Amino acid sequence: MKPLELTKARLAHKAIRHGECLIWTGPKAGNGYGAIKSGGKQVKVHRASYELSVGQIPDGMHVLHRCDQPACIEPAHLFLGTHEENMADRTAKGRHAVHYGEDNGHAKLTADLVVVLRARYKPKHRKDGAAAMAREVGVHPDTLRAALFGDSWKHI
């Protein structure tokens, strides 16, 4: 990553102290991490804070939070880790929630519909086969097959 066209003062201008954390109050990405434009591109503010305070981030490395606050840009709370270490840290801190069925915000089917489709399913049938039913309910055939055969919607 090339050096950022940012300064500590520019970051501090949009941050407030909250306990031991320095919380970014400027724009955020959908996942709660601060974002700012630098050199014509959007960068994550915690990464910029790390680079400005500690040094360059080696390629492939992530900047992790000791405090587990995505909006925190306090350099003392930031440390480097691999993708695998980042995922292990997330899991250890209980932030890896798996949402099944209708609890998953991306679900295209409902539990009631899956029950009906499973009862109706006939392999390779013109009307009640997986491909035909997928077209009928507006999902990809692989999505429907996963629901029919229990690869997804296991809890019903």
Residue pairs with C-beta under 8 A, 6 or more apart in sequence:
1 47
1 51
1 56
1 57
1 59
2 39
3 51
3 56
4 38
4 39
4 43
4 48
4 51
4 52
5 38
5 39
6 36
6 38
6 43
6 48
6 52
7 52
8 52
8 53
10 36
11 24
11 36
11 45
11 48
11 49
11 52
11 73
12 22
14 24
14 25
14 26
14 34
14 36
15 22
15 23
15 24
15 25
15 26
15 73
16 22
16 23
16 25
17 23
20 67
20 74
20 76
20 77
21 67
21 69
21 72
21 74
21 77
22 49
22 72
22 73
22 74
23 69
23 71
23 72
23 73
24 34
24 45
24 46
24 71
24 72
24 73
25 71
26 34
26 35
26 36
26 45
27 34
27 35
27 36
28 34
28 35
28 71
29 35
29 44
31 70
32 70
32 71
33 44
33 45
33 46
33 70
33 71
34 44
34 45
34 46
34 70
34 71
34 73
35 42
35 43
35 44
35 45
36 42
36 43
36 45
36 48
37 43
38 48
44 63
45 73
46 63
46 65
46 70
46 72
46 73
46 78
47 57
47 63
48 73
49 73
49 74
49 75
49 78
50 57
50 63
50 75
50 78
50 80
51 57
52 75
53 75
53 78
54 75
54 78
57 63
57 80
58 80
60 82
60 83
61 80
61 81
61 82
62 80
62 81
62 82
62 83
62 85
62 86
63 78
63 79
63 80
64 78
64 79
64 80
64 81
64 85
64 86
64 89
65 72
65 77
65 78
66 76
66 77
66 78
66 79
67 74
67 77
68 93
68 95
69 77
72 78
81 89
87 96
90 96
99 105
100 152
100 153
100 154
100 155
101 107
101 111
101 153
101 155
101 156
102 110
102 111
108 137
108 138
108 139
108 143
109 117
109 137
109 139
109 143
109 144
109 147
109 153
111 153
111 156
113 137
114 147
114 148
114 153
114 156
115 156
117 133
117 137
117 144
117 147
117 148
118 147
118 148
120 128
120 133
121 128
121 129
121 130
121 133
121 148
122 128
122 129
123 129
123 130
125 132
126 132
130 141
130 144
130 145
130 148
131 141
133 144
134 140
134 141
134 143
134 144
134 145
137 144
143 152
145 151
146 152
146 153
147 153
